Amino acid sequence: MVRPRLVLFGDSITEQSFRPRGWGAALANTYSRKADVVVRGYGGYNTRWALFLIHHIFPLADIARPLATTIFFGANDAALLGRTSERQHVPVSEYKDNLKMIVNHLKSYRI
């Protein structure tokens, strides 16, 4: 039997969620013996870059879809233009579309 998975997908906030008193560590503690908590956090990533990873992290031919998935992007997408982090900026309309594509991909899993 494949153990249920909770997948945390996001940027550095997700990547660092297993630090002391982090929210990922709290989830792992809460679901201990019930599910595996898998962290897929990528520091500096925005929703545009997440779309390049989605098929690798969530292959639709996977044996078992995750029990639940968190999607935690936005801080980098909101980077201000004219600053050093400008390359991470994603316009709000594209951000919304990107999130919809991520969610729709996850909804496409075979049951």
Biopython code that builds the backbone (N, CA, C, O; Angstrom):
import numpy as np
from Bio.PDB.StructureBuilder import StructureBuilder

atoms = [
    (1, "MET", "N", (0.826, -1.184, 0.000)),
    (1, "MET", "CA", (0.000, 0.000, 0.000)),
    (1, "MET", "C", (0.872, 1.250, 0.000)),
    (1, "MET", "O", (1.845, 1.342, 0.748)),
    (2, "VAL", "N", (0.518, 2.190, -0.832)),
    (2, "VAL", "CA", (1.260, 3.440, -0.911)),
    (2, "VAL", "C", (0.762, 4.376, 0.182)),
    (2, "VAL", "O", (-0.441, 4.596, 0.326)),
    (3, "ARG", "N", (1.671, 4.906, 0.925)),
    (3, "ARG", "CA", (1.324, 5.811, 2.022)),
    (3, "ARG", "C", (0.830, 7.142, 1.462)),
    (3, "ARG", "O", (1.427, 7.652, 0.514)),
    (4, "PRO", "N", (-0.240, 7.726, 2.013)),
    (4, "PRO", "CA", (-0.731, 9.028, 1.532)),
    (4, "PRO", "C", (0.339, 10.107, 1.667)),
    (4, "PRO", "O", (1.172, 10.071, 2.572)),
    (5, "ARG", "N", (0.295, 11.073, 0.740)),
    (5, "ARG", "CA", (1.273, 12.172, 0.746)),
    (5, "ARG", "C", (0.565, 13.510, 0.831)),
    (5, "ARG", "O", (-0.484, 13.716, 0.220)),
    (6, "LEU", "N", (1.149, 14.411, 1.593)),
    (6, "LEU", "CA", (0.777, 15.816, 1.590)),
    (6, "LEU", "C", (1.953, 16.529, 0.938)),
    (6, "LEU", "O", (3.075, 16.434, 1.434)),
    (7, "VAL", "N", (1.726, 17.233, -0.150)),
    (7, "VAL", "CA", (2.814, 17.889, -0.868)),
    (7, "VAL", "C", (2.721, 19.391, -0.642)),
    (7, "VAL", "O", (1.679, 20.006, -0.873)),
    (8, "LEU", "N", (3.823, 19.968, -0.188)),
    (8, "LEU", "CA", (3.911, 21.410, 0.019)),
    (8, "LEU", "C", (4.691, 21.983, -1.154)),
    (8, "LEU", "O", (5.889, 21.730, -1.283)),
    (9, "PHE", "N", (4.030, 22.751, -2.009)),
    (9, "PHE", "CA", (4.621, 23.275, -3.244)),
    (9, "PHE", "C", (4.647, 24.788, -3.172)),
    (9, "PHE", "O", (3.607, 25.425, -3.004)),
    (10, "GLY", "N", (5.826, 25.364, -3.298)),
    (10, "GLY", "CA", (5.896, 26.812, -3.210)),
    (10, "GLY", "C", (7.300, 27.359, -3.328)),
    (10, "GLY", "O", (8.198, 26.719, -3.875)),
    (11, "ASP", "N", (7.466, 28.552, -2.804)),
    (11, "ASP", "CA", (8.731, 29.279, -2.887)),
    (11, "ASP", "C", (9.561, 29.046, -1.622)),
    (11, "ASP", "O", (9.425, 28.007, -0.977)),
    (12, "SER", "N", (10.410, 29.997, -1.268)),
    (12, "SER", "CA", (11.300, 29.811, -0.114)),
    (12, "SER", "C", (10.539, 29.692, 1.199)),
    (12, "SER", "O", (11.038, 29.069, 2.137)),
    (13, "ILE", "N", (9.353, 30.269, 1.292)),
    (13, "ILE", "CA", (8.555, 30.129, 2.510)),
    (13, "ILE", "C", (8.208, 28.654, 2.720)),
    (13, "ILE", "O", (8.196, 28.165, 3.850)),
    (14, "THR", "N", (7.932, 27.966, 1.637)),
    (14, "THR", "CA", (7.677, 26.523, 1.703)),
    (14, "THR", "C", (8.981, 25.771, 1.935)),
    (14, "THR", "O", (9.039, 24.850, 2.750)),
    (15, "GLU", "N", (10.024, 26.169, 1.213)),
    (15, "GLU", "CA", (11.323, 25.503, 1.332)),
    (15, "GLU", "C", (11.815, 25.502, 2.787)),
    (15, "GLU", "O", (12.426, 24.534, 3.240)),
    (16, "GLN", "N", (11.548, 26.577, 3.498)),
    (16, "GLN", "CA", (12.034, 26.736, 4.866)),
    (16, "GLN", "C", (11.008, 26.299, 5.915)),
    (16, "GLN", "O", (11.195, 26.563, 7.103)),
    (17, "SER", "N", (9.946, 25.645, 5.499)),
    (17, "SER", "CA", (8.854, 25.299, 6.411)),
    (17, "SER", "C", (9.209, 24.217, 7.435)),
    (17, "SER", "O", (8.436, 23.967, 8.360)),
    (18, "PHE", "N", (10.367, 23.576, 7.278)),
    (18, "PHE", "CA", (10.775, 22.558, 8.247)),
    (18, "PHE", "C", (11.802, 23.088, 9.243)),
    (18, "PHE", "O", (12.393, 22.322, 10.004)),
    (19, "ARG", "N", (12.003, 24.372, 9.231)),
    (19, "ARG", "CA", (12.861, 24.960, 10.265)),
    (19, "ARG", "C", (12.149, 24.851, 11.611)),
    (19, "ARG", "O", (10.948, 24.585, 11.652)),
    (20, "PRO", "N", (12.871, 25.052, 12.713)),
    (20, "PRO", "CA", (12.220, 24.938, 14.027)),
    (20, "PRO", "C", (10.929, 25.763, 14.107)),
    (20, "PRO", "O", (10.907, 26.940, 13.747)),
    (21, "ARG", "N", (9.873, 25.132, 14.576)),
    (21, "ARG", "CA", (8.532, 25.713, 14.721)),
    (21, "ARG", "C", (7.919, 26.128, 13.384)),
    (21, "ARG", "O", (7.005, 26.952, 13.350)),
    (22, "GLY", "N", (8.415, 25.566, 12.290)),
    (22, "GLY", "CA", (7.868, 25.880, 10.963)),
    (22, "GLY", "C", (6.551, 25.166, 10.713)),
    (22, "GLY", "O", (6.238, 24.167, 11.360)),
    (23, "TRP", "N", (5.786, 25.688, 9.769)),
    (23, "TRP", "CA", (4.461, 25.122, 9.492)),
    (23, "TRP", "C", (4.548, 23.747, 8.839)),
    (23, "TRP", "O", (3.669, 22.914, 9.058)),
    (24, "GLY", "N", (5.583, 23.488, 8.045)),
    (24, "GLY", "CA", (5.765, 22.164, 7.451)),
    (24, "GLY", "C", (6.088, 21.126, 8.510)),
    (24, "GLY", "O", (5.578, 20.006, 8.477)),
    (25, "ALA", "N", (6.943, 21.512, 9.452)),
    (25, "ALA", "CA", (7.285, 20.607, 10.553)),
    (25, "ALA", "C", (6.056, 20.316, 11.403)),
    (25, "ALA", "O", (5.874, 19.190, 11.866)),
    (26, "ALA", "N", (5.218, 21.315, 11.610)),
    (26, "ALA", "CA", (3.991, 21.115, 12.386)),
    (26, "ALA", "C", (3.047, 20.147, 11.666)),
    (26, "ALA", "O", (2.431, 19.294, 12.305)),
    (27, "LEU", "N", (2.933, 20.276, 10.343)),
    (27, "LEU", "CA", (2.101, 19.341, 9.573)),
    (27, "LEU", "C", (2.648, 17.922, 9.671)),
    (27, "LEU", "O", (1.894, 16.972, 9.879)),
    (28, "ALA", "N", (3.964, 17.783, 9.522)),
    (28, "ALA", "CA", (4.579, 16.453, 9.610)),
    (28, "ALA", "C", (4.331, 15.836, 10.982)),
    (28, "ALA", "O", (4.084, 14.635, 11.091)),
    (29, "ASN", "N", (4.397, 16.647, 12.013)),
    (29, "ASN", "CA", (4.131, 16.154, 13.359)),
    (29, "ASN", "C", (2.664, 15.747, 13.510)),
    (29, "ASN", "O", (2.364, 14.700, 14.083)),
    (30, "THR", "N", (1.767, 16.562, 13.003)),
    (30, "THR", "CA", (0.330, 16.276, 13.103)),
    (30, "THR", "C", (-0.047, 15.013, 12.349)),
    (30, "THR", "O", (-0.870, 14.228, 12.820)),
    (31, "TYR", "N", (0.555, 14.812, 11.170)),
    (31, "TYR", "CA", (0.208, 13.662, 10.334)),
    (31, "TYR", "C", (1.169, 12.491, 10.481)),
    (31, "TYR", "O", (1.153, 11.565, 9.671)),
    (32, "SER", "N", (1.999, 12.531, 11.505)),
    (32, "SER", "CA", (2.910, 11.429, 11.776)),
    (32, "SER", "C", (2.124, 10.122, 11.845)),
    (32, "SER", "O", (1.089, 10.044, 12.507)),
    (33, "ARG", "N", (2.623, 9.103, 11.156)),
    (33, "ARG", "CA", (2.009, 7.771, 11.067)),
    (33, "ARG", "C", (0.756, 7.731, 10.188)),
    (33, "ARG", "O", (0.170, 6.665, 9.998)),
    (34, "LYS", "N", (0.344, 8.871, 9.656)),
    (34, "LYS", "CA", (-0.853, 8.902, 8.812)),
    (34, "LYS", "C", (-0.520, 9.227, 7.357)),
    (34, "LYS", "O", (-1.155, 8.710, 6.438)),
    (35, "ALA", "N", (0.486, 10.092, 7.151)),
    (35, "ALA", "CA", (0.844, 10.525, 5.796)),
    (35, "ALA", "C", (2.262, 11.069, 5.797)),
    (35, "ALA", "O", (2.767, 11.519, 6.826)),
    (36, "ASP", "N", (2.897, 11.023, 4.636)),
    (36, "ASP", "CA", (4.209, 11.636, 4.455)),
    (36, "ASP", "C", (4.026, 13.074, 4.002)),
    (36, "ASP", "O", (3.206, 13.352, 3.127)),
    (37, "VAL", "N", (4.778, 13.982, 4.586)),
    (37, "VAL", "CA", (4.756, 15.380, 4.169)),
    (37, "VAL", "C", (5.982, 15.597, 3.295)),
    (37, "VAL", "O", (7.118, 15.449, 3.746)),
    (38, "VAL", "N", (5.733, 15.953, 2.034)),
    (38, "VAL", "CA", (6.795, 16.109, 1.038)),
    (38, "VAL", "C", (6.944, 17.594, 0.719)),
    (38, "VAL", "O", (5.981, 18.248, 0.318)),
    (39, "VAL", "N", (8.144, 18.118, 0.897)),
    (39, "VAL", "CA", (8.391, 19.540, 0.659)),
    (39, "VAL", "C", (8.983, 19.731, -0.735)),
    (39, "VAL", "O", (10.011, 19.147, -1.078)),
    (40, "ARG", "N", (8.320, 20.551, -1.519)),
    (40, "ARG", "CA", (8.806, 20.942, -2.837)),
    (40, "ARG", "C", (8.778, 22.461, -2.900)),
    (40, "ARG", "O", (8.003, 23.065, -3.642)),
    (41, "GLY", "N", (9.656, 23.059, -2.092)),
    (41, "GLY", "CA", (9.787, 24.509, -2.040)),
    (41, "GLY", "C", (11.055, 24.937, -2.750)),
    (41, "GLY", "O", (12.107, 24.318, -2.590)),
    (42, "TYR", "N", (10.953, 25.990, -3.530)),
    (42, "TYR", "CA", (12.069, 26.455, -4.352)),
    (42, "TYR", "C", (12.275, 27.946, -4.115)),
    (42, "TYR", "O", (11.495, 28.779, -4.577)),
    (43, "GLY", "N", (13.344, 28.267, -3.384)),
    (43, "GLY", "CA", (13.642, 29.656, -3.071)),
    (43, "GLY", "C", (13.775, 30.505, -4.316)),
    (43, "GLY", "O", (14.470, 30.132, -5.261)),
    (44, "GLY", "N", (13.106, 31.649, -4.316)),
    (44, "GLY", "CA", (13.186, 32.586, -5.422)),
    (44, "GLY", "C", (12.204, 32.334, -6.549)),
    (44, "GLY", "O", (12.082, 33.157, -7.456)),
    (45, "TYR", "N", (11.500, 31.205, -6.509)),
    (45, "TYR", "CA", (10.586, 30.864, -7.607)),
    (45, "TYR", "C", (9.290, 31.661, -7.521)),
    (45, "TYR", "O", (8.822, 32.030, -6.444)),
    (46, "ASN", "N", (8.737, 31.907, -8.688)),
    (46, "ASN", "CA", (7.423, 32.526, -8.806)),
    (46, "ASN", "C", (6.514, 31.544, -9.539)),
    (46, "ASN", "O", (6.939, 30.440, -9.880)),
    (47, "THR", "N", (5.272, 31.941, -9.781)),
    (47, "THR", "CA", (4.331, 31.022, -10.432)),
    (47, "THR", "C", (4.731, 30.703, -11.863)),
    (47, "THR", "O", (4.458, 29.603, -12.345)),
    (48, "ARG", "N", (5.364, 31.625, -12.544)),
    (48, "ARG", "CA", (5.805, 31.379, -13.928)),
    (48, "ARG", "C", (6.823, 30.249, -13.958)),
    (48, "ARG", "O", (6.741, 29.349, -14.794)),
    (49, "TRP", "N", (7.772, 30.301, -13.049)),
    (49, "TRP", "CA", (8.814, 29.272, -13.002)),
    (49, "TRP", "C", (8.254, 27.959, -12.457)),
    (49, "TRP", "O", (8.730, 26.883, -12.819)),
    (50, "ALA", "N", (7.246, 28.044, -11.588)),
    (50, "ALA", "CA", (6.614, 26.835, -11.047)),
    (50, "ALA", "C", (5.969, 26.016, -12.158)),
    (50, "ALA", "O", (5.940, 24.788, -12.088)),
    (51, "LEU", "N", (5.457, 26.683, -13.175)),
    (51, "LEU", "CA", (4.823, 25.967, -14.290)),
    (51, "LEU", "C", (5.816, 25.089, -15.038)),
    (51, "LEU", "O", (5.427, 24.088, -15.639)),
    (52, "PHE", "N", (7.104, 25.455, -15.008)),
    (52, "PHE", "CA", (8.124, 24.619, -15.643)),
    (52, "PHE", "C", (8.353, 23.326, -14.863)),
    (52, "PHE", "O", (8.796, 22.327, -15.428)),
    (53, "LEU", "N", (8.053, 23.347, -13.582)),
    (53, "LEU", "CA", (8.294, 22.187, -12.713)),
    (53, "LEU", "C", (7.082, 21.295, -12.522)),
    (53, "LEU", "O", (7.225, 20.132, -12.145)),
    (54, "ILE", "N", (5.912, 21.810, -12.772)),
    (54, "ILE", "CA", (4.670, 21.140, -12.374)),
    (54, "ILE", "C", (4.571, 19.696, -12.869)),
    (54, "ILE", "O", (4.134, 18.819, -12.124)),
    (55, "HIS", "N", (4.965, 19.443, -14.100)),
    (55, "HIS", "CA", (4.843, 18.087, -14.655)),
    (55, "HIS", "C", (5.884, 17.128, -14.070)),
    (55, "HIS", "O", (5.686, 15.913, -14.076)),
    (56, "HIS", "N", (6.990, 17.678, -13.566)),
    (56, "HIS", "CA", (8.010, 16.835, -12.938)),
    (56, "HIS", "C", (7.650, 16.520, -11.491)),
    (56, "HIS", "O", (7.892, 15.414, -11.009)),
    (57, "ILE", "N", (7.080, 17.486, -10.813)),
    (57, "ILE", "CA", (6.727, 17.291, -9.411)),
    (57, "ILE", "C", (5.422, 16.518, -9.268)),
    (57, "ILE", "O", (5.256, 15.706, -8.357)),
    (58, "PHE", "N", (4.498, 16.789, -10.192)),
    (58, "PHE", "CA", (3.188, 16.147, -10.162)),
    (58, "PHE", "C", (2.910, 15.468, -11.498)),
    (58, "PHE", "O", (2.046, 15.918, -12.251)),
    (59, "PRO", "N", (3.636, 14.381, -11.804)),
    (59, "PRO", "CA", (3.354, 13.677, -13.057)),
    (59, "PRO", "C", (1.969, 13.035, -12.987)),
    (59, "PRO", "O", (1.650, 12.334, -12.027)),
    (60, "LEU", "N", (1.163, 13.279, -13.998)),
    (60, "LEU", "CA", (-0.213, 12.789, -13.965)),
    (60, "LEU", "C", (-0.301, 11.274, -14.034)),
    (60, "LEU", "O", (-1.336, 10.699, -13.698)),
    (61, "ALA", "N", (0.776, 10.617, -14.468)),
    (61, "ALA", "CA", (0.792, 9.154, -14.516)),
    (61, "ALA", "C", (1.248, 8.562, -13.183)),
    (61, "ALA", "O", (1.451, 7.353, -13.072)),
    (62, "ASP", "N", (1.406, 9.404, -12.189)),
    (62, "ASP", "CA", (1.853, 8.956, -10.872)),
    (62, "ASP", "C", (0.895, 7.896, -10.329)),
    (62, "ASP", "O", (-0.304, 7.925, -10.608)),
    (63, "ILE", "N", (1.432, 6.976, -9.563)),
    (63, "ILE", "CA", (0.636, 5.885, -9.007)),
    (63, "ILE", "C", (-0.463, 6.413, -8.088)),
    (63, "ILE", "O", (-1.608, 5.970, -8.169)),
    (64, "ALA", "N", (-0.123, 7.338, -7.235)),
    (64, "ALA", "CA", (-1.100, 7.863, -6.284)),
    (64, "ALA", "C", (-1.002, 9.378, -6.219)),
    (64, "ALA", "O", (0.071, 9.932, -5.980)),
    (65, "ARG", "N", (-2.105, 10.028, -6.428)),
    (65, "ARG", "CA", (-2.093, 11.482, -6.323)),
    (65, "ARG", "C", (-1.961, 11.859, -4.852)),
    (65, "ARG", "O", (-2.285, 11.064, -3.969)),
    (66, "PRO", "N", (-1.483, 13.076, -4.591)),
    (66, "PRO", "CA", (-1.362, 13.492, -3.188)),
    (66, "PRO", "C", (-2.733, 13.559, -2.510)),
    (66, "PRO", "O", (-3.744, 13.859, -3.145)),
    (67, "LEU", "N", (-2.740, 13.281, -1.239)),
    (67, "LEU", "CA", (-3.955, 13.422, -0.438)),
    (67, "LEU", "C", (-4.368, 14.891, -0.402)),
    (67, "LEU", "O", (-5.551, 15.222, -0.483)),
    (68, "ALA", "N", (-3.368, 15.762, -0.280)),
    (68, "ALA", "CA", (-3.594, 17.210, -0.279)),
    (68, "ALA", "C", (-2.317, 17.896, -0.745)),
    (68, "ALA", "O", (-1.218, 17.358, -0.607)),
    (69, "THR", "N", (-2.481, 19.088, -1.297)),
    (69, "THR", "CA", (-1.343, 19.877, -1.766)),
    (69, "THR", "C", (-1.544, 21.324, -1.363)),
    (69, "THR", "O", (-2.634, 21.875, -1.516)),
    (70, "THR", "N", (-0.486, 21.941, -0.844)),
    (70, "THR", "CA", (-0.526, 23.376, -0.619)),
    (70, "THR", "C", (0.198, 24.041, -1.779)),
    (70, "THR", "O", (1.175, 23.504, -2.299)),
    (71, "ILE", "N", (-0.276, 25.192, -2.175)),
    (71, "ILE", "CA", (0.368, 25.990, -3.225)),
    (71, "ILE", "C", (0.668, 27.338, -2.586)),
    (71, "ILE", "O", (-0.241, 28.102, -2.262)),
    (72, "PHE", "N", (1.944, 27.616, -2.412)),
    (72, "PHE", "CA", (2.333, 28.804, -1.657)),
    (72, "PHE", "C", (3.302, 29.642, -2.488)),
    (72, "PHE", "O", (4.512, 29.606, -2.265)),
    (73, "PHE", "N", (2.769, 30.386, -3.435)),
    (73, "PHE", "CA", (3.550, 31.316, -4.253)),
    (73, "PHE", "C", (2.920, 32.690, -4.144)),
    (73, "PHE", "O", (1.736, 32.811, -3.832)),
    (74, "GLY", "N", (3.695, 33.714, -4.396)),
    (74, "GLY", "CA", (3.145, 35.057, -4.420)),
    (74, "GLY", "C", (4.129, 36.122, -3.979)),
    (74, "GLY", "O", (4.131, 37.228, -4.517)),
    (75, "ALA", "N", (4.965, 35.800, -3.006)),
    (75, "ALA", "CA", (5.909, 36.801, -2.511)),
    (75, "ALA", "C", (6.875, 37.248, -3.618)),
    (75, "ALA", "O", (7.135, 38.441, -3.769)),
    (76, "ASN", "N", (7.396, 36.305, -4.377)),
    (76, "ASN", "CA", (8.320, 36.653, -5.459)),
    (76, "ASN", "C", (7.574, 37.248, -6.653)),
    (76, "ASN", "O", (8.078, 38.156, -7.313)),
    (77, "ASP", "N", (6.381, 36.740, -6.925)),
    (77, "ASP", "CA", (5.567, 37.281, -8.015)),
    (77, "ASP", "C", (5.299, 38.774, -7.797)),
    (77, "ASP", "O", (5.194, 39.543, -8.753)),
    (78, "ALA", "N", (5.193, 39.165, -6.533)),
    (78, "ALA", "CA", (4.865, 40.551, -6.179)),
    (78, "ALA", "C", (6.086, 41.461, -6.120)),
    (78, "ALA", "O", (5.969, 42.617, -5.712)),
    (79, "ALA", "N", (7.258, 40.962, -6.521)),
    (79, "ALA", "CA", (8.463, 41.787, -6.510)),
    (79, "ALA", "C", (8.221, 43.072, -7.309)),
    (79, "ALA", "O", (7.584, 43.056, -8.363)),
    (80, "LEU", "N", (8.732, 44.160, -6.793)),
    (80, "LEU", "CA", (8.504, 45.455, -7.428)),
    (80, "LEU", "C", (9.404, 45.659, -8.641)),
    (80, "LEU", "O", (10.574, 45.277, -8.640)),
    (81, "LEU", "N", (8.844, 46.257, -9.652)),
    (81, "LEU", "CA", (9.632, 46.609, -10.835)),
    (81, "LEU", "C", (10.621, 47.704, -10.451)),
    (81, "LEU", "O", (10.333, 48.533, -9.588)),
    (82, "GLY", "N", (11.777, 47.704, -11.089)),
    (82, "GLY", "CA", (12.799, 48.694, -10.806)),
    (82, "GLY", "C", (13.678, 48.354, -9.613)),
    (82, "GLY", "O", (14.499, 49.170, -9.192)),
    (83, "ARG", "N", (13.513, 47.166, -9.070)),
    (83, "ARG", "CA", (14.330, 46.710, -7.938)),
    (83, "ARG", "C", (15.194, 45.540, -8.404)),
    (83, "ARG", "O", (15.028, 45.044, -9.519)),
    (84, "THR", "N", (16.109, 45.107, -7.552)),
    (84, "THR", "CA", (17.000, 44.009, -7.937)),
    (84, "THR", "C", (16.240, 42.702, -8.145)),
    (84, "THR", "O", (16.699, 41.835, -8.888)),
    (85, "SER", "N", (15.093, 42.552, -7.503)),
    (85, "SER", "CA", (14.304, 41.330, -7.644)),
    (85, "SER", "C", (13.288, 41.427, -8.784)),
    (85, "SER", "O", (12.378, 40.603, -8.877)),
    (86, "GLU", "N", (13.439, 42.412, -9.631)),
    (86, "GLU", "CA", (12.475, 42.659, -10.721)),
    (86, "GLU", "C", (12.264, 41.447, -11.619)),
    (86, "GLU", "O", (11.165, 41.264, -12.143)),
    (87, "ARG", "N", (13.281, 40.619, -11.810)),
    (87, "ARG", "CA", (13.148, 39.457, -12.701)),
    (87, "ARG", "C", (12.138, 38.439, -12.178)),
    (87, "ARG", "O", (11.668, 37.585, -12.929)),
    (88, "GLN", "N", (11.807, 38.531, -10.896)),
    (88, "GLN", "CA", (10.827, 37.618, -10.313)),
    (88, "GLN", "C", (9.398, 38.121, -10.476)),
    (88, "GLN", "O", (8.449, 37.360, -10.291)),
    (89, "HIS", "N", (9.240, 39.375, -10.813)),
    (89, "HIS", "CA", (7.917, 39.998, -10.911)),
    (89, "HIS", "C", (7.032, 39.299, -11.948)),
    (89, "HIS", "O", (7.470, 38.978, -13.053)),
    (90, "VAL", "N", (5.789, 39.077, -11.561)),
    (90, "VAL", "CA", (4.780, 38.525, -12.462)),
    (90, "VAL", "C", (3.558, 39.438, -12.337)),
    (90, "VAL", "O", (3.069, 39.653, -11.228)),
    (91, "PRO", "N", (3.056, 39.976, -13.450)),
    (91, "PRO", "CA", (1.861, 40.821, -13.369)),
    (91, "PRO", "C", (0.683, 40.054, -12.753)),
    (91, "PRO", "O", (0.577, 38.837, -12.903)),
    (92, "VAL", "N", (-0.183, 40.770, -12.071)),
    (92, "VAL", "CA", (-1.293, 40.140, -11.339)),
    (92, "VAL", "C", (-2.149, 39.265, -12.249)),
    (92, "VAL", "O", (-2.534, 38.165, -11.850)),
    (93, "SER", "N", (-2.454, 39.722, -13.450)),
    (93, "SER", "CA", (-3.301, 38.916, -14.352)),
    (93, "SER", "C", (-2.617, 37.596, -14.711)),
    (93, "SER", "O", (-3.271, 36.555, -14.764)),
    (94, "GLU", "N", (-1.303, 37.632, -14.958)),
    (94, "GLU", "CA", (-0.570, 36.398, -15.253)),
    (94, "GLU", "C", (-0.486, 35.518, -14.003)),
    (94, "GLU", "O", (-0.600, 34.296, -14.098)),
    (95, "TYR", "N", (-0.290, 36.126, -12.845)),
    (95, "TYR", "CA", (-0.242, 35.391, -11.579)),
    (95, "TYR", "C", (-1.527, 34.584, -11.400)),
    (95, "TYR", "O", (-1.480, 33.397, -11.074)),
    (96, "LYS", "N", (-2.666, 35.227, -11.613)),
    (96, "LYS", "CA", (-3.960, 34.541, -11.498)),
    (96, "LYS", "C", (-4.046, 33.376, -12.486)),
    (96, "LYS", "O", (-4.466, 32.278, -12.121)),
    (97, "ASP", "N", (-3.647, 33.617, -13.736)),
    (97, "ASP", "CA", (-3.690, 32.565, -14.755)),
    (97, "ASP", "C", (-2.762, 31.404, -14.392)),
    (97, "ASP", "O", (-3.120, 30.238, -14.556)),
    (98, "ASN", "N", (-1.573, 31.735, -13.900)),
    (98, "ASN", "CA", (-0.611, 30.703, -13.514)),
    (98, "ASN", "C", (-1.157, 29.834, -12.385)),
    (98, "ASN", "O", (-1.036, 28.609, -12.420)),
    (99, "LEU", "N", (-1.758, 30.475, -11.384)),
    (99, "LEU", "CA", (-2.342, 29.702, -10.281)),
    (99, "LEU", "C", (-3.460, 28.800, -10.780)),
    (99, "LEU", "O", (-3.578, 27.655, -10.344)),
    (100, "LYS", "N", (-4.277, 29.308, -11.691)),
    (100, "LYS", "CA", (-5.353, 28.486, -12.256)),
    (100, "LYS", "C", (-4.779, 27.278, -12.987)),
    (100, "LYS", "O", (-5.311, 26.174, -12.872)),
    (101, "MET", "N", (-3.686, 27.480, -13.746)),
    (101, "MET", "CA", (-3.067, 26.357, -14.463)),
    (101, "MET", "C", (-2.495, 25.326, -13.491)),
    (101, "MET", "O", (-2.599, 24.123, -13.730)),
    (102, "ILE", "N", (-1.899, 25.790, -12.405)),
    (102, "ILE", "CA", (-1.361, 24.871, -11.402)),
    (102, "ILE", "C", (-2.496, 24.058, -10.771)),
    (102, "ILE", "O", (-2.403, 22.836, -10.659)),
    (103, "VAL", "N", (-3.550, 24.736, -10.368)),
    (103, "VAL", "CA", (-4.696, 24.048, -9.750)),
    (103, "VAL", "C", (-5.350, 23.094, -10.744)),
    (103, "VAL", "O", (-5.689, 21.968, -10.383)),
    (104, "ASN", "N", (-5.528, 23.523, -11.975)),
    (104, "ASN", "CA", (-6.144, 22.649, -12.981)),
    (104, "ASN", "C", (-5.294, 21.419, -13.255)),
    (104, "ASN", "O", (-5.824, 20.333, -13.491)),
    (105, "HIS", "N", (-3.980, 21.584, -13.224)),
    (105, "HIS", "CA", (-3.097, 20.418, -13.394)),
    (105, "HIS", "C", (-3.344, 19.422, -12.261)),
    (105, "HIS", "O", (-3.473, 18.222, -12.503)),
    (106, "LEU", "N", (-3.408, 19.913, -11.042)),
    (106, "LEU", "CA", (-3.630, 19.027, -9.897)),
    (106, "LEU", "C", (-5.007, 18.369, -9.966)),
    (106, "LEU", "O", (-5.165, 17.224, -9.543)),
    (107, "LYS", "N", (-5.975, 19.061, -10.478)),
    (107, "LYS", "CA", (-7.320, 18.496, -10.620)),
    (107, "LYS", "C", (-7.363, 17.419, -11.704)),
    (107, "LYS", "O", (-8.298, 16.620, -11.739)),
    (108, "SER", "N", (-6.366, 17.388, -12.586)),
    (108, "SER", "CA", (-6.336, 16.433, -13.692)),
    (108, "SER", "C", (-5.875, 15.036, -13.295)),
    (108, "SER", "O", (-5.932, 14.118, -14.113)),
    (109, "TYR", "N", (-5.426, 14.859, -12.072)),
    (109, "TYR", "CA", (-4.981, 13.538, -11.641)),
    (109, "TYR", "C", (-6.065, 12.506, -11.852)),
    (109, "TYR", "O", (-7.250, 12.759, -11.640)),
    (110, "ARG", "N", (-5.624, 11.332, -12.277)),
    (110, "ARG", "CA", (-6.559, 10.207, -12.366)),
    (110, "ARG", "C", (-6.938, 9.783, -10.964)),
    (110, "ARG", "O", (-6.113, 9.824, -10.051)),
    (111, "ILE", "N", (-8.157, 9.384, -10.795)),
    (111, "ILE", "CA", (-8.616, 8.948, -9.468)),
    (111, "ILE", "C", (-8.467, 7.445, -9.372)),
    (111, "ILE", "O", (-8.793, 6.856, -8.341)),
]
sb = StructureBuilder()
sb.init_structure("model")
sb.init_model(0)
sb.init_chain("A")
sb.init_seg("    ")
for serial, (resi, resn, name, xyz) in enumerate(atoms, 1):
    if name == "N":
        sb.init_residue(resn, " ", resi, " ")
    sb.init_atom(name, np.array(xyz, "f"), 0.0, 1.0, " ", f" {name:<3s}", serial, name[0])
structure = sb.get_structure()
